[in-house]
């Protein structure tokens, strides 16, 4: 007894049943992928973005130290030299306070 011998009501019910099974399967796959997306978003928000922000702060501090060193080397005024050396020390302390240094970046590296 093939499907061609079924009454129209049974054929419609079978078609609807098959399409419902497919819809449930697609929904289950979608929910599973949403869980993976949530885990990836949490990793991005809690690990990657703060690391990038900290890296930019450290880079900015290093650039400021470099500019202060350049200014101290080029200046002949003792007051300017003293001010730039104080700026260097201040930035060094700021960089130490803003994170644990290179260890923070290495510990959160995807390659470690």
C-alpha positions as CSV (number, residue, x, y, z in Angstrom):
1,X,0.0,0.0,0.0
2,X,1.8,3.1,-1.3
3,X,1.2,6.7,-0.4
4,X,-0.7,7.1,-3.6
5,X,-3.4,4.8,-2.3
6,X,-3.9,6.9,0.9
7,X,-6.9,9.1,1.2
8,X,-6.3,12.9,0.9
9,X,-6.7,13.5,4.6
10,X,-4.0,11.0,5.5
11,X,-1.7,12.4,2.9
12,X,-2.2,15.9,4.2
13,X,-1.7,14.7,7.8
14,X,1.5,12.9,6.9
15,X,2.9,15.9,5.1
16,X,2.0,18.2,8.0
17,X,3.6,15.7,10.4
18,X,6.8,15.5,8.4
19,X,7.0,19.3,8.1
20,X,6.4,19.6,11.9
21,X,9.3,17.2,12.6
22,X,11.6,19.3,10.4
23,X,10.5,22.5,12.1
24,X,11.2,21.0,15.6
25,X,14.6,19.8,14.4
26,X,15.6,23.2,12.9
27,X,14.4,24.8,16.2
28,X,16.6,22.5,18.3
29,X,19.6,23.2,16.1
30,X,18.9,27.0,16.4
31,X,18.7,26.9,20.2
32,X,22.0,24.9,20.3
33,X,23.7,27.5,18.1
34,X,22.3,30.4,20.3
35,X,24.0,28.8,23.3
36,X,27.4,28.8,21.4
37,X,26.8,32.4,20.3
38,X,26.1,33.3,24.0
39,X,29.3,31.7,25.1
40,X,31.3,33.5,22.4
41,X,29.7,36.9,23.3
42,X,30.5,36.4,27.0
43,X,34.1,35.5,26.2
44,X,34.3,38.7,24.0
45,X,32.8,40.9,26.7
46,X,34.6,39.6,29.7
47,X,38.1,38.8,28.3
48,X,38.9,40.2,24.9
49,X,37.5,43.7,25.1
50,X,39.0,44.5,28.5
51,X,42.4,43.1,27.3
52,X,42.3,45.4,24.2
53,X,41.4,48.4,26.3
54,X,44.2,47.7,28.8
55,X,46.7,47.2,25.9
56,X,45.7,50.6,24.4
57,X,46.2,52.2,27.8
58,X,49.6,50.7,28.2
59,X,50.6,51.7,24.6
60,X,49.4,55.2,25.3
61,X,51.5,55.3,28.5
62,X,54.5,54.1,26.6
63,X,54.1,56.7,23.9
64,X,53.8,59.4,26.6
65,X,57.0,58.1,28.2
66,X,58.7,58.3,24.9
67,X,57.6,61.8,24.2
68,X,58.6,62.9,27.7
69,X,62.1,61.4,27.2
70,X,62.4,63.1,23.9
71,X,61.4,66.5,25.4
72,X,63.8,66.0,28.3
73,X,66.7,65.2,25.9
74,X,66.0,68.2,23.6
75,X,65.3,70.8,26.3
76,X,68.0,72.9,27.9
77,X,65.8,74.3,30.6
78,X,66.2,72.5,33.9
79,X,62.6,73.1,34.9
80,X,61.3,71.5,31.7
81,X,63.7,68.5,32.2
82,X,62.6,68.0,35.8
83,X,58.9,68.2,34.7
84,X,59.4,65.7,31.9
85,X,61.3,63.3,34.2
86,X,58.4,63.5,36.8
87,X,56.0,62.8,33.9
88,X,58.0,59.7,33.0
89,X,57.8,58.4,36.6
90,X,54.1,59.2,36.9
91,X,53.4,57.3,33.7
92,X,55.5,54.3,34.8
93,X,53.5,54.2,38.0
94,X,50.2,54.5,36.1
95,X,51.2,51.6,33.8
96,X,52.0,49.4,36.8
97,X,48.7,50.2,38.4
98,X,46.6,49.7,35.3
99,X,47.4,46.0,35.1
100,X,49.8,43.3,35.9
101,X,51.9,44.1,32.9
102,X,52.9,41.6,30.2
103,X,51.8,38.7,32.4
104,X,48.2,39.7,32.0
105,X,48.4,39.6,28.3
106,X,50.3,36.3,28.2
107,X,47.9,34.7,30.7
108,X,44.9,35.6,28.6
109,X,46.5,34.8,25.3
110,X,44.7,32.2,23.1
111,X,48.1,30.6,22.4
112,X,48.9,29.8,26.1
